[in-house]
């Protein structure tokens, strides 16, 4: 059996009522003749949308098929033991040309009870934001379920939601249960559990091309919402040159920000996990034992767990990456 290598996947472009064109204009990704592109799924284990390899001799195979064959060599032994052939993360870019719906995701316990699926904890890295652009993260102040429902039924939901103005480089962490929404004018990279379970709370009374409003999940959302308020909704961090800076560490993934202006040696043998690199700015090469794979802005690559040592070599003046693993 041939050796594994760093894997790229075919992007899956999704037309959304709120989508725009920044995935093309800002990230250089061609979504064809879609009128609007709201999402580009970069790596996915979601059923019916499992990623397909785009490079090397494994091109055309699905991620699920590769895990069946390579098991722990691809994802790491401990990851394979826990998740089997289901890849545990979904990586995507989201372009909000209009406000996304106010929504919440259930945690693992509630999602398994209701949907036989994983819950959805996620994070956003803001790639670009128009001046004054805001997103919703949680509530202004702590509420009881009864207080929330009273405001909701009185049409006063927007009065109790917390909105944050954002800029490029901001990082927002959304544990399952936190009410949230991306506002218009914002482009993000999203990392999340493999789950497509979403409870839509409010959608601004929008109608589709047939004049229909989208379904709301008011009752389902009630048991999923976390009404507590953290000290801060934004993740504070300071990037460092040529060393990873941890920005999110939770039960479902760890994410580092990595800024490079020189060659960096990487050793992942202690992780017992695959590693994903998302190129946010610039370009670099991933130099491993059997070759070199280029990684440019807007591209995502999966490094199999078995490739324990490799180098990241900038091919632009500087490069910024997200580094993700379990």
C-alpha positions in Angstrom: 0.0 0.0 0.0 1.4 3.4 -1.0 2.3 5.9 1.7 -0.2 8.6 2.9 0.6 12.2 2.1 -0.9 15.7 2.9 -4.4 15.7 1.4 -6.4 18.4 -0.3 -10.1 18.0 -0.9 -12.6 19.4 -3.5 -14.4 22.4 -2.1 -18.2 22.0 -1.8 -19.9 25.3 -2.6 -23.3 26.0 -1.1 -25.8 28.6 -2.5 -27.4 30.4 0.4 -30.1 33.1 0.5 -27.7 35.3 2.5 -24.5 34.5 0.6 -22.3 36.8 -1.5 -19.1 36.7 -3.6 -16.2 37.1 -1.1 -15.3 33.4 -1.3 -14.3 34.3 -4.8 -13.0 37.9 -4.5 -11.2 37.5 -1.2 -10.2 33.9 -1.2 -9.8 33.3 -4.9 -12.1 30.2 -5.0 -14.2 29.6 -8.1 -17.7 28.6 -7.2 -18.8 28.5 -10.8 -22.3 29.7 -11.8 -23.8 29.9 -8.4 -25.6 33.3 -8.0 -24.3 33.5 -4.5 -22.0 31.4 -2.4 -22.7 31.4 1.3 -20.4 28.5 2.3 -17.3 26.6 1.0 -17.0 23.2 2.8 -13.3 22.5 2.8 -13.2 19.2 4.8 -16.3 17.4 5.8 -17.4 14.1 7.2 -21.1 15.0 7.2 -23.1 12.3 5.5 -24.2 13.2 1.9 -21.4 15.8 1.9 -18.3 13.8 2.7 -15.2 15.3 1.2 -13.5 13.9 -1.9 -9.7 13.9 -2.3 -8.4 16.3 -5.0 -4.7 15.6 -5.1 -2.3 12.7 -5.6 -3.0 9.0 -6.2 -6.0 9.0 -3.8 -7.9 11.6 -5.8 -11.5 10.7 -6.2 -11.7 8.7 -3.0 -13.9 10.0 -0.1 -12.5 10.8 3.3 -14.7 8.1 4.8 -13.2 5.5 2.4 -9.7 6.6 3.3 -10.4 6.2 7.1 -11.8 2.7 6.4 -8.5 1.8 4.8 -5.9 3.7 6.7 -7.7 4.0 10.1 -5.3 5.4 12.8 -2.6 6.1 10.3 -4.8 8.8 8.8 -6.7 10.2 11.8 -4.7 8.9 14.8 -5.4 5.7 16.8 -7.3 7.4 19.6 -9.4 9.4 17.2 -10.2 6.3 15.2 -11.1 4.4 18.4 -13.6 7.2 19.3 -15.1 8.1 16.0 -14.5 5.2 13.6 -14.9 6.1 10.0 -16.8 9.4 10.7 -14.4 12.3 10.4 -14.9 14.4 13.6 -14.5 18.0 12.2 -16.1 20.2 9.6 -14.0 23.0 8.2 -15.7 25.7 6.1 -15.6 29.3 4.9 -18.7 31.4 5.4 -19.6 34.6 3.5 -22.4 36.6 5.1 -23.6 39.1 2.5 -26.7 39.4 4.7 -27.5 38.6 8.3 -27.6 34.9 9.1 -30.5 33.6 11.2 -30.3 33.8 15.0 -29.6 30.2 15.9 -28.3 27.7 18.5 -26.9 24.2 18.4 -27.6 21.4 20.9 -24.8 19.7 22.9 -23.8 16.1 22.4 -26.3 14.8 25.0 -29.3 16.6 23.6 -28.4 16.0 20.0 -27.9 12.3 20.5 -31.2 12.0 22.3 -33.2 13.9 19.6 -31.2 13.3 16.4 -28.8 10.4 17.0 -26.0 12.9 16.1 -23.2 14.8 17.7 -23.8 18.3 19.1 -22.1 21.3 17.6 -19.4 23.3 19.3 -17.6 25.7 16.9 -15.3 28.6 16.4 -15.0 31.5 13.9 -11.8 33.2 12.7 -12.8 36.6 11.1 -11.0 36.8 7.7 -12.6 40.1 6.6 -15.3 42.4 8.0 -16.8 45.5 6.4 -16.6 48.7 8.6 -19.1 48.5 11.5 -20.0 44.8 10.8 -21.3 43.0 13.8 -22.2 39.5 14.9 -24.4 38.1 17.6 -22.9 36.2 20.5 -25.1 35.3 23.4 -27.1 37.7 25.5 -26.4 41.1 27.1 -27.2 39.8 30.5 -28.0 36.4 32.2 -31.6 35.3 31.8 -33.9 32.6 33.0 -35.7 30.5 30.5 -39.0 32.2 31.5 -37.5 35.7 31.0 -36.2 34.8 27.6 -39.5 33.3 26.4 -41.4 36.4 27.6 -39.1 38.6 25.6 -39.3 36.3 22.6 -43.0 36.1 22.6 -43.3 39.9 22.9 -41.2 40.4 19.8 -38.3 41.8 21.8 -35.6 39.2 21.1 -33.2 41.7 19.5 -33.3 43.8 22.7 -31.7 41.0 24.8 -29.1 39.8 22.3 -25.4 40.8 22.6 -23.8 42.2 19.4 -20.1 42.6 18.9 -18.4 44.6 16.2 -15.6 42.6 14.7 -12.5 43.0 12.5 -10.1 40.7 10.6 -8.2 38.5 13.0 -10.9 38.3 15.7 -11.6 34.8 17.1 -15.0 33.8 18.5 -15.6 30.5 20.3 -19.2 29.1 20.4 -19.7 26.2 22.7 -23.0 24.3 22.0 -25.9 26.2 23.6 -24.6 29.7 22.9 -27.1 31.7 20.7 -25.2 33.3 17.8 -25.4 34.7 14.3 -23.0 36.1 11.7 -24.0 39.6 10.6 -23.8 41.0 7.1 -20.4 42.0 5.7 -18.4 39.3 7.5 -16.3 36.5 6.0 -15.1 33.8 8.5 -13.3 30.5 8.6 -15.3 28.1 10.8 -14.2 24.9 12.6 -16.9 22.8 14.2 -17.9 19.3 15.3 -19.2 17.1 12.5 -22.9 18.0 12.9 -25.5 19.8 10.8 -28.0 20.1 13.6 -29.2 23.7 13.9 -32.1 25.3 15.7 -33.2 28.5 13.9 -34.6 31.0 16.5 -35.3 34.0 14.3 -34.8 34.7 10.6 -35.8 38.4 10.2 -39.1 37.3 8.5 -37.2 36.6 5.3 -39.0 34.9 2.4 -37.5 32.6 -0.3 -38.1 32.9 -4.0 -41.5 31.1 -3.6 -42.6 33.6 -0.9 -42.1 31.1 2.0 -40.5 31.9 5.3 -37.9 29.4 6.7 -38.9 27.1 9.5 -38.2 28.2 13.1 -37.4 25.8 15.9 -38.7 27.8 18.9 -39.5 24.9 21.2 -36.6 22.7 20.3 -34.2 25.7 20.9 -35.5 26.3 24.4 -33.9 23.2 26.0 -30.6 23.8 24.0 -29.9 27.5 25.0 -27.3 28.4 27.6 -28.6 31.5 29.3 -25.4 32.3 31.2 -23.1 35.2 30.1 -19.2 34.8 30.1 -16.8 37.6 31.0 -15.9 38.1 27.4 -17.2 36.7 24.1 -14.1 37.4 22.1 -10.9 35.2 22.4 -7.9 37.4 23.3 -4.6 36.4 21.9 -1.4 37.8 20.6 0.2 36.1 17.5 3.9 35.2 17.7 6.3 34.8 14.8 7.2 31.2 13.9 5.5 29.5 16.8 1.9 28.3 17.4 -0.3 30.3 19.7 -3.1 28.3 21.2 -6.5 30.2 20.8 -9.1 27.4 21.4 -8.8 24.2 23.4 -11.9 22.3 24.1 -13.1 18.7 24.2 -13.6 18.6 20.4 -10.6 20.4 18.9 -7.6 22.5 19.5 -6.8 25.5 17.3 -3.5 27.4 17.1 -2.7 30.6 15.1 0.6 30.3 13.3 2.4 33.2 11.7 5.5 32.4 9.6 8.3 34.3 8.0 10.8 31.5 8.0 10.9 27.7 7.7 9.4 25.8 10.7 10.0 22.2 11.7 6.8 20.5 12.9 6.7 17.3 15.0 3.2 15.9 15.7 4.0 12.4 16.8 2.8 13.1 20.4 -0.6 14.3 19.2 -1.9 10.9 17.9 -4.1 13.0 15.6 -4.3 14.4 12.1 -3.5 18.1 11.7 -5.4 20.5 9.5 -3.8 23.7 8.1 -6.0 26.5 6.8 -4.2 29.2 4.9 -5.6 32.6 5.8 -2.9 34.9 4.3 0.1 34.4 2.1 1.3 31.0 0.9 3.7 28.2 2.0 4.9 24.7 1.2 4.5 21.7 3.3 7.8 19.7 2.9 7.5 16.1 4.1 9.6 12.9 3.6 8.1 12.0 0.2 7.6 15.4 -1.4 6.3 19.0 -1.2 2.7 20.2 -1.3 1.9 23.9 -1.9 -0.7 25.7 0.3 -2.1 29.0 -0.8 -4.6 31.5 0.7 -8.1 30.0 0.8 -6.8 26.4 0.8 -7.0 23.8 3.4 -4.9 20.7 3.8 -5.1 17.6 6.1 -1.8 16.1 7.3 -2.2 12.4 8.2 -1.2 11.4 11.8 1.4 9.0 10.4 3.4 11.9 8.9 5.0 12.7 12.2 7.6 15.2 11.0 7.5 17.8 8.3 8.4 21.5 7.5 6.3 24.5 6.7 8.2 26.8 4.4 6.7 30.3 3.6 6.7 31.2 -0.1 5.3 34.7 0.5 6.8 37.4 2.7 4.7 36.1 5.5 1.9 33.5 6.0 -0.8 33.1 8.6 -2.4 29.7 9.2 -4.8 28.0 11.5 -3.5 24.8 12.8 -6.2 22.4 14.0 -6.1 18.9 15.7 -7.9 16.8 18.2 
